[in-house]
């Protein structure tokens, strides 16, 4: 974002014409093949782009020379593919591609309003490619483009396209003619499209946070959009596998100027939040060659760091208990209230601990890194602050102490026997689910606190996704205490929800939902979900499973999903919400999820885990279903897989 642009797309007229004729004569696949040779040209002859990518690979990703070269080639190849697709689709080859749309109806509702519309995209994906798919709407599209770009390349592409309903509004740095043309188009109830992430040297700029760092954006699109008082849509067309483009439409909220913030700045912040969501939804780490996996193929630690990590592992139980007691005895909380900290004597007096007890906890915490020592006063470190204030860390700690700690002593047995051998510290049940209602009170509290904390953060967005298809009858498989079902009946006043679960769980559900608004529309269907001969009820518009399939082995998951497929019709939707460890926004989340897998091994059932997306998708397909769409970054890290019958 910090680099300015000169208004011209790299590439000569001959090159564009060559690919146009190759696509027409030999086809798209041949063009892709020849592209592999062309990208070699750009490494030496696009020095700025090459230098930036090389620096990123070497300095940020810590790649070796060969991997850095591979990244360069891959980036240039993907850009070339997008340009080829643009030409191919412009020449009427839409049948060679697949297209999917997100929030499309809401987008069309805006277009059908009584005013013009401003659309703002970005240089991710291939946003101009959508123009041919707006049918009659396409005749009202005006694309704002810099003069140099328009004159050099766009004319060629337009002449060689079979259709071009949209119009071009060229921008000249030395004239305001384009502003008048934009206003006239909007007055005609047409649609004006901008790129919101590229600026020239002379442009006025706005600054905001993007991907955790300060970034500059052109003021023009956001100033015009906020001043002209018309609806604003953020629009992105993202390339996916198998020549598939997915169109994303986000309707911007109305902005007004306040004492604290100008309207154009508020609109920009909406845009960057949306753009960041798209960028995160299409990161490289979503495939096996991506960033998430790259982290696990290259050493991350120096020798000294690795040695330290080894000792932290060796003393892991001690570190855990010390940190838990620093919380329980209120030492972290005490230190958080006084920046200059406390002496040992003061901490002992304030907490009621003996000098010895306080001292051993403090000295251990000092070397753990949760507190610091400034002269003779202990102060709270960043890690201590997170243990105190990060609810996720607190929930995880309570869950591990109350539910897992004793049982993990039997992890070895569980791995060897394929049974939850650690569960015997609480009772003799085949899985934890049969025993949930009989667990000690504190264990139940921590188990449900852990379960609900993660799911509750996701329910708001999940409700929007599910009810965008207007289900009237919803089947909630593994509905547990009825938390999701309650959300559904309160969100929609017509929906009927049936929970399928063990009879003892349904009894807990009825107690939890008794007297709540809409509870009369929550029904129970008792069943042993693992019995392959037990069918699921039929006649439902939608099937919902939340944090459910990770409780079972792959064989059991396929059995459950197969019976789901047998119970639904061709128009029914199946929604699976899970925390997929390979699709997390942050690596810390992946770390937590892979560790949680061992709870399932030792305590829950002995044979399940947090899913990698490839494993779950394979199970879905083996059951006779297919994934229509995946939405990531819901709540604290959930993904929703929307499925249907094959």
Residue pairs with C-beta under 8 A, 6 or more apart in sequence:
1 197
1 210
1 215
1 216
1 217
2 215
2 216
3 48
4 199
4 200
4 201
5 198
5 199
5 200
6 148
6 200
7 146
7 147
7 148
7 149
7 200
8 146
8 148
8 149
8 152
9 149
9 152
9 153
10 42
10 46
11 153
13 152
13 153
13 156
15 38
16 87
16 153
16 156
16 157
17 156
17 160
19 31
19 34
19 83
19 84
19 87
20 87
20 91
20 156
20 157
20 160
22 30
22 31
22 34
23 31
23 84
23 87
23 88
23 91
23 93
24 91
28 84
28 85
28 88
28 93
28 96
28 243
31 84
31 88
32 81
32 84
35 77
35 80
35 81
35 84
36 77
38 80
39 73
39 76
39 77
39 80
40 73
42 49
42 50
42 76
43 50
43 69
43 72
43 73
43 76
44 50
46 76
50 72
53 71
53 72
53 75
54 68
54 72
57 63
57 67
57 68
57 71
57 72
58 65
58 68
61 67
61 71
61 291
61 294
62 298
63 71
78 239
81 239
82 125
82 126
82 239
85 97
85 126
85 129
85 239
85 243
85 245
86 126
86 128
86 129
86 157
87 157
87 160
87 161
88 96
88 97
89 97
89 129
89 132
90 132
90 157
90 160
90 161
90 162
90 163
90 164
91 160
91 161
91 162
92 162
92 163
94 132
94 133
96 243
97 243
97 244
97 245
98 242
98 243
98 244
98 245
99 133
99 244
99 245
99 246
99 247
100 244
100 245
100 246
100 247
100 629
101 246
101 247
101 249
102 246
102 247
102 248
102 249
102 629
103 248
103 249
103 250
103 251
104 247
104 249
106 249
106 251
107 233
107 235
107 249
107 251
108 137
110 117
110 231
110 233
110 251
111 117
111 134
111 137
111 191
113 231
114 189
115 186
115 189
115 230
115 231
116 185
116 186
116 187
116 188
116 189
116 190
116 191
116 192
116 228
116 230
117 186
117 191
117 192
117 230
117 231
117 232
117 233
118 186
118 191
118 192
118 193
118 194
118 221
118 224
118 225
118 228
118 230
118 231
118 232
118 233
119 191
119 192
119 193
119 194
119 232
119 233
119 234
119 235
120 193
120 194
120 195
120 196
120 221
120 222
120 225
120 232
120 233
120 234
120 235
120 271
121 127
121 193
121 194
121 195
121 196
121 234
121 235
121 236
121 237
122 195
122 196
122 197
122 236
122 275
122 278
123 195
123 197
123 198
124 236
124 238
124 275
124 278
124 279
124 282
125 236
125 237
125 238
125 239
125 245
125 278
125 282
126 237
126 238
126 239
126 245
127 193
127 195
127 235
127 236
127 237
128 143
128 237
129 237
129 245
130 235
130 237
130 245
130 247
131 138
131 141
131 143
131 165
131 166
132 138
132 163
132 165
133 247
134 141
137 191
138 165
138 166
139 165
139 166
140 188
140 189
140 190
140 191
141 165
141 166
141 167
141 190
141 191
141 193
142 166
142 167
142 168
142 169
142 181
142 182
142 185
142 190
142 191
142 192
142 193
143 166
143 167
143 168
143 169
143 193
144 169
144 171
144 178
144 182
144 192
144 193
144 194
144 195
144 221
145 154
145 168
145 169
145 170
145 171
146 170
146 171
146 200
147 170
147 171
147 172
147 173
150 168
150 170
151 170
154 168
158 164
167 185
169 178
169 181
169 182
169 185
169 192
170 178
171 178
172 178
173 200
173 202
179 224
182 192
182 224
182 228
183 228
185 191
185 192
186 192
186 228
186 230
193 235
194 220
194 221
194 225
195 221
196 217
196 218
196 221
196 222
196 234
196 268
196 271
196 275
197 217
197 218
197 275
198 218
199 205
199 216
199 217
199 218
200 218
203 218
203 219
203 220
204 218
204 219
204 220
205 216
205 217
205 218
205 219
206 216
206 217
206 218
206 219
206 222
206 264
206 265
206 268
207 214
207 215
207 216
207 217
208 214
208 215
208 217
208 265
208 268
208 269
208 272
209 215
209 272
210 272
210 275
210 276
211 276
211 279
215 272
217 268
217 271
217 272
219 264
222 264
222 265
222 267
222 268
222 271
223 264
225 232
225 252
225 264
225 267
226 255
226 262
226 263
226 264
226 266
226 267
227 263
227 264
231 251
231 252
232 251
232 252
232 267
233 249
233 250
233 251
233 252
234 249
234 250
234 252
234 270
234 271
234 274
234 275
235 247
235 248
235 249
235 250
236 247
236 248
236 275
236 278
237 245
237 246
237 247
237 248
238 245
238 246
238 247
238 248
238 278
238 281
238 282
239 245
240 246
248 278
250 274
252 267
252 270
252 271
253 270
255 263
255 264
255 266
255 267
255 270
256 263
256 266
257 263
258 266
277 633
280 585
280 632
280 633
281 631
281 632
281 633
283 290
283 291
283 292
284 290
284 291
284 294
285 291
285 292
285 293
285 294
285 582
285 583
286 292
286 582
286 583
286 613
287 293
288 614
292 582
292 584
292 587
292 590
293 582
295 587
299 306
301 309
312 319
318 364
319 364
319 368
320 397
320 400
320 401
320 405
322 361
322 364
322 365
322 368
323 365
323 368
323 370
323 387
323 397
324 397
324 401
325 361
326 332
326 361
326 365
326 370
326 371
326 384
326 387
327 333
327 387
327 388
327 394
327 397
329 351
329 353
329 361
330 351
331 347
331 351
331 358
331 361
331 362
331 365
332 370
332 371
332 380
332 384
332 385
332 387
332 388
333 388
334 342
334 347
334 350
334 351
335 341
335 342
335 371
335 378
335 379
335 380
335 384
336 380
336 385
336 388
336 389
339 379
340 374
340 377
340 379
341 374
341 377
341 378
341 379
341 380
342 350
342 377
342 378
343 376
343 377
343 378
344 355
344 358
344 359
344 362
344 376
344 378
345 355
347 353
347 358
347 362
347 378
348 354
348 355
348 357
348 358
348 359
351 358
353 361
362 371
362 378
365 371
365 384
366 372
366 373
366 378
368 383
369 381
369 383
370 380
370 381
370 383
370 384
370 387
371 378
371 379
371 380
371 381
371 384
372 378
372 379
372 380
372 381
373 379
380 388
386 393
387 393
387 394
387 397
391 453
392 453
392 636
395 449
395 450
395 453
396 450
396 592
398 446
398 449
398 450
399 446
399 447
399 449
399 450
399 599
401 446
402 442
402 443
402 445
402 446
402 447
403 443
403 446
403 447
403 450
403 599
403 603
404 422
404 599
404 602
404 603
406 422
406 425
407 420
407 421
407 422
407 423
407 424
407 425
407 426
407 602
407 603
408 422
408 598
408 602
408 603
409 422
410 421
410 422
410 424
410 425
410 602
411 421
411 422
411 598
411 601
411 602
413 419
413 421
414 420
414 421
414 422
414 601
414 602
414 606
415 601
417 606
418 606
418 607
419 430
419 606
420 431
420 432
420 600
420 601
420 602
420 603
420 604
420 605
420 606
421 602
421 606
422 602
422 603
423 429
423 431
423 432
423 435
423 602
423 603
423 604
426 435
426 439
426 440
426 443
427 435
427 438
427 439
429 435
430 605
431 604
431 605
431 606
432 439
432 447
432 603
432 604
432 605
433 502
433 505
433 551
433 604
433 605
434 502
434 504
436 444
436 447
436 504
436 505
436 508
437 504
437 505
437 507
437 508
439 447
448 481
451 480
451 547
452 483
454 547
454 579
454 635
454 636
454 637
454 638
455 483
455 484
455 546
455 547
455 577
455 635
455 638
456 483
456 635
457 635
457 636
458 546
458 577
458 634
458 635
458 636
458 638
459 483
459 484
459 487
459 635
460 635
461 634
461 635
462 546
462 575
462 577
462 634
462 635
462 638
462 640
463 487
463 488
463 491
465 575
465 631
465 640
465 642
466 474
466 488
466 542
466 544
466 573
466 575
467 488
467 491
467 492
467 495
469 541
469 542
469 573
470 541
471 495
471 540
471 541
471 542
471 573
472 494
472 495
472 496
472 541
473 495
473 496
473 498
473 539
473 540
473 541
473 542
474 488
474 495
474 496
474 497
474 498
474 540
474 541
474 542
474 543
474 544
475 497
475 498
475 500
475 536
475 537
475 540
475 542
475 543
475 544
475 567
476 484
476 485
476 488
476 497
476 498
476 499
476 500
476 544
476 545
476 546
477 500
477 501
477 529
477 536
477 543
477 544
477 545
477 548
477 560
477 564
478 500
478 501
478 529
478 545
478 546
478 548
478 551
479 485
479 497
479 499
479 500
479 501
479 505
479 509
480 501
480 505
480 508
480 509
481 505
481 508
481 509
481 512
481 513
482 499
482 509
482 510
482 512
482 513
482 522
483 512
484 544
484 546
485 497
485 499
485 509
485 513
485 522
486 513
486 516
486 518
486 519
486 522
488 495
488 497
489 495
489 497
489 517
489 518
489 519
489 521
489 522
490 516
490 517
490 518
493 518
495 521
496 521
496 523
497 521
497 522
497 523
498 522
498 523
498 524
498 525
498 537
498 540
499 506
499 509
499 522
499 523
499 524
499 525
500 525
500 526
500 527
500 529
500 536
500 537
501 509
501 524
501 526
501 527
501 529
502 526
502 527
502 528
502 529
503 526
506 524
506 525
506 526
509 522
509 524
510 524
513 519
513 522
525 537
527 534
527 536
528 534
529 560
530 552
530 556
530 559
530 560
532 559
532 563
534 563
535 563
535 566
535 567
536 563
536 564
536 566
536 567
537 567
538 567
538 568
540 567
540 568
540 572
541 571
541 572
541 573
542 572
542 573
542 574
542 575
543 564
543 567
543 568
543 572
543 573
543 574
543 575
544 575
544 577
545 574
545 575
545 576
545 577
546 577
547 577
547 578
547 579
549 557
549 560
549 561
549 576
549 578
549 611
549 616
549 619
550 578
550 579
550 600
550 608
550 609
550 610
550 611
551 600
551 604
551 605
551 608
552 560
552 605
552 607
552 608
553 605
553 607
553 608
554 615
554 619
556 607
556 608
557 616
557 619
558 619
558 622
558 623
560 623
561 619
561 620
561 622
561 623
561 624
561 625
562 623
562 624
564 574
564 623
564 625
565 623
565 624
565 625
565 645
566 624
568 574
568 645
569 645
570 644
570 645
572 644
572 645
573 642
573 643
573 644
574 625
574 642
574 643
574 644
575 640
575 641
575 642
575 643
576 616
576 620
576 640
576 641
576 643
577 634
577 638
577 639
577 640
577 641
578 610
578 611
578 616
578 638
578 639
578 641
579 589
579 593
579 610
579 637
579 638
579 639
580 610
580 611
580 612
580 613
580 616
580 632
580 639
581 589
581 590
581 593
581 594
581 610
581 611
581 612
582 590
582 612
582 613
582 614
583 613
583 630
583 632
583 639
584 590
584 593
584 637
585 632
585 633
585 637
589 636
589 637
593 610
593 637
594 610
596 610
597 609
597 610
600 606
600 607
600 608
600 609
600 610
601 607
601 609
613 630
613 639
616 641
617 627
617 641
620 626
620 627
620 641
620 643
621 627
621 646
624 645
624 646
625 643
625 644
625 645
625 646
626 643
626 644
626 645
626 646
627 641
627 642
627 643
628 642
628 643
628 644
629 641
629 642
630 639
630 640
630 641
630 642
631 639
631 640
631 642
632 639
633 639
634 640
